[in-house]
Amino acid sequence: MKAGKAEVKRIARERISILLNQALKVYRDYPWLADRYVDLARRLSMRYKVRIPKPWRLLICRKCKRLMIPGFSARVRVRQRREPHIVFTCLRCGRVKRILLRRVGKGLT
């Protein structure tokens, strides 16, 4: 019996999630294996046209396509210039990613 499109996408999302979770677990001991898991997850998302969830996308460098773990392969800084923002710097390729923090009420989000 052939699975429908929705079922195929659900399975792809599940597999992507599993691969990215495994990448986080093995990164410290086997960084090359974690990079392979990220590559497989990206290929699945492209093949089945499924978006990688935003929290995971923040941890993948757009230039070298590798996992950016704060403290290991990425530097994270909070800056207040102009608008408050977070700066992620990939320590492998040097790419800088800025995430703007918007004011909501009295606090920042």
C-alpha positions, 0 to 999 in steps of 0.5 A: 500500500502506497503512503500519501504525501502527508504521511511521507512528509511526516516520516521525513520530519520524524527522521530529520528530528532523529538525525539532528538529535543524534548529531547533538548527542555525538558531536563532542566525541565524533564531530565528523559523524555529527556533520554527516547526520546534519548533511543527511537531514538537509538532504531529506528536507530537500528531497521531501520538501520539508522545512527544518524547524527554526530552532534547528536551522539556527544551529546549522551554518549557512556557509559550511553547512555544519553544526554550530554548537555554542562553545565548541564550533560557534561563538555566541555574543549578545550585543546592544548596539543599535538594536539588541541582537545575538551574534553567532559566529561559526568557528570553522568558516567565520560566518556571522549570523545575527538574530534581532531581539525585539522588544515586547512590553518591558522585556526582550524576546 
